[in-house]
Amino acid sequence: MEVFLFPLVNVTLFPRTTKPLNVFEPRYLSMIRDAVENQVPVAIGFIEDPAKVSSVRPGEKVSFVRDIAGYGYAQIVEERLNGTLLVFLQGQGKIKLGNVLDRGTPYIVCEGQIIPEKTVLEPELQGELGSLHKILTRWIYTHIPDPAQRDLFMRNMIQPEEIVGGFASYLVRDYDLQQMVLEFNDINEKVHFLHRLMESNELTI
């Protein structure tokens, strides 16, 4: 598949989660509009250091982002008077980024290979998932005062993937650990890893 690449510092997009993005740079404004018009998925490329961003030529791999990226479809929520956009990116899954393609665009278009994941939770990990859900619920009620927004948030935190994505996005303080969670291919590994982090106090509670 082809994806538009949006390189961002310390940002990870998890499947079945929604990432709000403020887009202001001209090439990425063009990218989002093209993605919406043509229904092309956008991949969030995880960058640790913006100083390492470099230009790439068609046929090369993008070396300054992690190989594994979450991808989704963009929805323009607000187009502001100054031309900037508020965008919601709906996470669909994850891909392994391939070579850059020559599409004559100011932004990067590259190949992406969808990575299949195991999404069935083993019964013995239901308790650990329940603990994560309880802590995430407490965080939501503490940090989202608006009842309507809070209820919407809670309705989207039912399935294991949704709970894991929300938990990792909002409660894991280390960005590398967030990316590590994304790179696991088994929901059971993700749940167990996050539960261990919870027990070791490596969270933003």
Contacts in CASP RR format, 6 or more apart in sequence:
PFRMAT RR
TARGET T0000
AUTHOR 0000-0000-0000
METHOD contacts of the structure
MODEL  1
MEVFLFPLVNVTLFPRTTKPLNVFEPRYLSMIRDAVENQVPVAIGFIEDP
AKVSSVRPGEKVSFVRDIAGYGYAQIVEERLNGTLLVFLQGQGKIKLGNV
LDRGTPYIVCEGQIIPEKTVLEPELQGELGSLHKILTRWIYTHIPDPAQR
DLFMRNMIQPEEIVGGFASYLVRDYDLQQMVLEFNDINEKVHFLHRLMES
NELTI
1 41 0 8 1.000
1 95 0 8 1.000
1 111 0 8 1.000
1 112 0 8 1.000
1 113 0 8 1.000
1 114 0 8 1.000
2 40 0 8 1.000
2 101 0 8 1.000
2 109 0 8 1.000
2 110 0 8 1.000
2 111 0 8 1.000
2 112 0 8 1.000
3 40 0 8 1.000
3 41 0 8 1.000
3 42 0 8 1.000
3 43 0 8 1.000
3 69 0 8 1.000
3 71 0 8 1.000
3 95 0 8 1.000
3 97 0 8 1.000
3 109 0 8 1.000
3 110 0 8 1.000
3 111 0 8 1.000
3 112 0 8 1.000
4 31 0 8 1.000
4 34 0 8 1.000
4 35 0 8 1.000
4 40 0 8 1.000
4 41 0 8 1.000
4 42 0 8 1.000
4 43 0 8 1.000
4 107 0 8 1.000
4 108 0 8 1.000
4 109 0 8 1.000
5 42 0 8 1.000
5 43 0 8 1.000
5 45 0 8 1.000
5 62 0 8 1.000
5 65 0 8 1.000
5 69 0 8 1.000
5 97 0 8 1.000
5 107 0 8 1.000
5 108 0 8 1.000
5 109 0 8 1.000
5 110 0 8 1.000
6 21 0 8 1.000
6 28 0 8 1.000
6 31 0 8 1.000
6 42 0 8 1.000
6 43 0 8 1.000
6 44 0 8 1.000
6 45 0 8 1.000
6 107 0 8 1.000
7 45 0 8 1.000
7 47 0 8 1.000
7 53 0 8 1.000
7 62 0 8 1.000
7 64 0 8 1.000
7 65 0 8 1.000
7 108 0 8 1.000
8 44 0 8 1.000
8 45 0 8 1.000
8 46 0 8 1.000
8 47 0 8 1.000
9 47 0 8 1.000
9 48 0 8 1.000
9 49 0 8 1.000
9 50 0 8 1.000
10 46 0 8 1.000
10 47 0 8 1.000
10 48 0 8 1.000
10 175 0 8 1.000
11 19 0 8 1.000
11 44 0 8 1.000
11 45 0 8 1.000
11 46 0 8 1.000
11 175 0 8 1.000
12 44 0 8 1.000
12 46 0 8 1.000
12 70 0 8 1.000
12 168 0 8 1.000
12 169 0 8 1.000
12 175 0 8 1.000
12 178 0 8 1.000
12 179 0 8 1.000
12 181 0 8 1.000
12 182 0 8 1.000
13 19 0 8 1.000
13 43 0 8 1.000
13 44 0 8 1.000
13 69 0 8 1.000
13 70 0 8 1.000
13 71 0 8 1.000
13 72 0 8 1.000
13 89 0 8 1.000
13 91 0 8 1.000
13 182 0 8 1.000
14 70 0 8 1.000
14 91 0 8 1.000
14 161 0 8 1.000
14 164 0 8 1.000
14 165 0 8 1.000
14 166 0 8 1.000
14 168 0 8 1.000
14 169 0 8 1.000
14 181 0 8 1.000
14 182 0 8 1.000
15 70 0 8 1.000
15 91 0 8 1.000
15 92 0 8 1.000
15 93 0 8 1.000
15 94 0 8 1.000
15 117 0 8 1.000
15 161 0 8 1.000
15 165 0 8 1.000
16 91 0 8 1.000
16 93 0 8 1.000
16 156 0 8 1.000
16 159 0 8 1.000
16 161 0 8 1.000
16 162 0 8 1.000
16 165 0 8 1.000
17 91 0 8 1.000
17 156 0 8 1.000
17 162 0 8 1.000
17 165 0 8 1.000
17 166 0 8 1.000
17 169 0 8 1.000
18 88 0 8 1.000
18 89 0 8 1.000
18 90 0 8 1.000
18 91 0 8 1.000
18 156 0 8 1.000
19 44 0 8 1.000
19 88 0 8 1.000
19 89 0 8 1.000
19 91 0 8 1.000
19 169 0 8 1.000
20 77 0 8 1.000
20 86 0 8 1.000
20 87 0 8 1.000
20 88 0 8 1.000
20 89 0 8 1.000
21 86 0 8 1.000
21 87 0 8 1.000
21 88 0 8 1.000
21 89 0 8 1.000
22 84 0 8 1.000
22 85 0 8 1.000
22 86 0 8 1.000
22 87 0 8 1.000
23 29 0 8 1.000
23 32 0 8 1.000
23 84 0 8 1.000
23 85 0 8 1.000
23 86 0 8 1.000
23 87 0 8 1.000
24 83 0 8 1.000
24 84 0 8 1.000
24 85 0 8 1.000
26 106 0 8 1.000
27 106 0 8 1.000
27 107 0 8 1.000
28 107 0 8 1.000
29 83 0 8 1.000
29 84 0 8 1.000
29 85 0 8 1.000
30 105 0 8 1.000
30 106 0 8 1.000
30 107 0 8 1.000
31 42 0 8 1.000
31 105 0 8 1.000
31 106 0 8 1.000
31 107 0 8 1.000
32 42 0 8 1.000
32 74 0 8 1.000
32 76 0 8 1.000
32 85 0 8 1.000
32 87 0 8 1.000
33 76 0 8 1.000
34 40 0 8 1.000
34 105 0 8 1.000
35 41 0 8 1.000
35 42 0 8 1.000
35 73 0 8 1.000
35 74 0 8 1.000
36 74 0 8 1.000
36 75 0 8 1.000
36 76 0 8 1.000
39 73 0 8 1.000
41 71 0 8 1.000
41 72 0 8 1.000
41 73 0 8 1.000
41 92 0 8 1.000
42 71 0 8 1.000
42 72 0 8 1.000
42 73 0 8 1.000
42 74 0 8 1.000
42 89 0 8 1.000
43 69 0 8 1.000
43 70 0 8 1.000
43 71 0 8 1.000
43 72 0 8 1.000
43 95 0 8 1.000
43 97 0 8 1.000
43 110 0 8 1.000
43 112 0 8 1.000
44 69 0 8 1.000
44 70 0 8 1.000
44 71 0 8 1.000
44 89 0 8 1.000
45 65 0 8 1.000
45 66 0 8 1.000
45 69 0 8 1.000
45 70 0 8 1.000
45 97 0 8 1.000
46 65 0 8 1.000
46 66 0 8 1.000
46 69 0 8 1.000
46 175 0 8 1.000
46 179 0 8 1.000
47 53 0 8 1.000
47 64 0 8 1.000
47 65 0 8 1.000
48 175 0 8 1.000
48 176 0 8 1.000
52 64 0 8 1.000
53 64 0 8 1.000
54 63 0 8 1.000
54 64 0 8 1.000
56 62 0 8 1.000
56 63 0 8 1.000
56 100 0 8 1.000
56 108 0 8 1.000
57 100 0 8 1.000
58 99 0 8 1.000
58 100 0 8 1.000
58 101 0 8 1.000
58 102 0 8 1.000
59 99 0 8 1.000
59 100 0 8 1.000
59 101 0 8 1.000
59 102 0 8 1.000
60 99 0 8 1.000
60 100 0 8 1.000
61 97 0 8 1.000
61 98 0 8 1.000
61 99 0 8 1.000
61 100 0 8 1.000
62 97 0 8 1.000
62 98 0 8 1.000
62 100 0 8 1.000
62 108 0 8 1.000
62 110 0 8 1.000
65 97 0 8 1.000
66 179 0 8 1.000
66 183 0 8 1.000
67 96 0 8 1.000
67 97 0 8 1.000
67 98 0 8 1.000
68 94 0 8 1.000
68 95 0 8 1.000
68 96 0 8 1.000
68 97 0 8 1.000
68 115 0 8 1.000
68 179 0 8 1.000
68 182 0 8 1.000
68 183 0 8 1.000
69 94 0 8 1.000
69 95 0 8 1.000
69 97 0 8 1.000
70 91 0 8 1.000
70 93 0 8 1.000
70 94 0 8 1.000
70 95 0 8 1.000
70 182 0 8 1.000
71 91 0 8 1.000
71 92 0 8 1.000
71 93 0 8 1.000
71 94 0 8 1.000
71 95 0 8 1.000
72 89 0 8 1.000
72 90 0 8 1.000
72 91 0 8 1.000
72 92 0 8 1.000
72 93 0 8 1.000
73 89 0 8 1.000
73 90 0 8 1.000
73 91 0 8 1.000
73 92 0 8 1.000
74 87 0 8 1.000
74 88 0 8 1.000
74 89 0 8 1.000
74 90 0 8 1.000
75 87 0 8 1.000
75 88 0 8 1.000
75 89 0 8 1.000
75 90 0 8 1.000
76 85 0 8 1.000
76 86 0 8 1.000
76 87 0 8 1.000
77 85 0 8 1.000
77 86 0 8 1.000
77 87 0 8 1.000
77 88 0 8 1.000
78 85 0 8 1.000
78 86 0 8 1.000
79 85 0 8 1.000
80 86 0 8 1.000
93 114 0 8 1.000
93 115 0 8 1.000
93 117 0 8 1.000
94 114 0 8 1.000
94 115 0 8 1.000
94 117 0 8 1.000
94 182 0 8 1.000
95 112 0 8 1.000
95 113 0 8 1.000
95 114 0 8 1.000
95 115 0 8 1.000
96 112 0 8 1.000
96 113 0 8 1.000
96 115 0 8 1.000
97 110 0 8 1.000
97 111 0 8 1.000
97 112 0 8 1.000
98 110 0 8 1.000
98 111 0 8 1.000
98 112 0 8 1.000
98 113 0 8 1.000
99 110 0 8 1.000
99 111 0 8 1.000
100 108 0 8 1.000
100 109 0 8 1.000
100 110 0 8 1.000
101 109 0 8 1.000
101 110 0 8 1.000
101 111 0 8 1.000
103 109 0 8 1.000
115 185 0 8 1.000
116 185 0 8 1.000
117 185 0 8 1.000
117 186 0 8 1.000
117 187 0 8 1.000
118 185 0 8 1.000
118 186 0 8 1.000
118 187 0 8 1.000
118 188 0 8 1.000
119 160 0 8 1.000
119 161 0 8 1.000
119 187 0 8 1.000
120 187 0 8 1.000
121 129 0 8 1.000
121 160 0 8 1.000
121 187 0 8 1.000
121 188 0 8 1.000
121 191 0 8 1.000
122 188 0 8 1.000
125 188 0 8 1.000
125 191 0 8 1.000
125 192 0 8 1.000
128 191 0 8 1.000
128 192 0 8 1.000
128 195 0 8 1.000
129 160 0 8 1.000
129 163 0 8 1.000
129 191 0 8 1.000
130 163 0 8 1.000
131 195 0 8 1.000
131 198 0 8 1.000
132 163 0 8 1.000
132 164 0 8 1.000
132 167 0 8 1.000
132 191 0 8 1.000
132 194 0 8 1.000
132 195 0 8 1.000
132 198 0 8 1.000
133 157 0 8 1.000
133 163 0 8 1.000
135 167 0 8 1.000
135 171 0 8 1.000
135 198 0 8 1.000
135 203 0 8 1.000
135 205 0 8 1.000
136 157 0 8 1.000
136 163 0 8 1.000
136 166 0 8 1.000
136 167 0 8 1.000
136 170 0 8 1.000
136 171 0 8 1.000
137 154 0 8 1.000
137 157 0 8 1.000
138 205 0 8 1.000
139 170 0 8 1.000
139 171 0 8 1.000
139 205 0 8 1.000
140 150 0 8 1.000
140 153 0 8 1.000
140 154 0 8 1.000
140 157 0 8 1.000
141 150 0 8 1.000
143 170 0 8 1.000
144 150 0 8 1.000
144 153 0 8 1.000
156 162 0 8 1.000
157 163 0 8 1.000
157 166 0 8 1.000
160 187 0 8 1.000
160 191 0 8 1.000
161 187 0 8 1.000
164 181 0 8 1.000
164 187 0 8 1.000
164 190 0 8 1.000
164 191 0 8 1.000
164 194 0 8 1.000
165 181 0 8 1.000
167 194 0 8 1.000
168 177 0 8 1.000
168 178 0 8 1.000
168 181 0 8 1.000
168 182 0 8 1.000
168 190 0 8 1.000
168 194 0 8 1.000
169 178 0 8 1.000
170 204 0 8 1.000
171 203 0 8 1.000
171 204 0 8 1.000
171 205 0 8 1.000
172 178 0 8 1.000
172 181 0 8 1.000
172 194 0 8 1.000
172 197 0 8 1.000
172 202 0 8 1.000
172 203 0 8 1.000
172 204 0 8 1.000
173 202 0 8 1.000
173 203 0 8 1.000
173 204 0 8 1.000
174 202 0 8 1.000
177 197 0 8 1.000
177 202 0 8 1.000
180 193 0 8 1.000
181 190 0 8 1.000
181 193 0 8 1.000
181 194 0 8 1.000
184 190 0 8 1.000
184 193 0 8 1.000
197 203 0 8 1.000
END
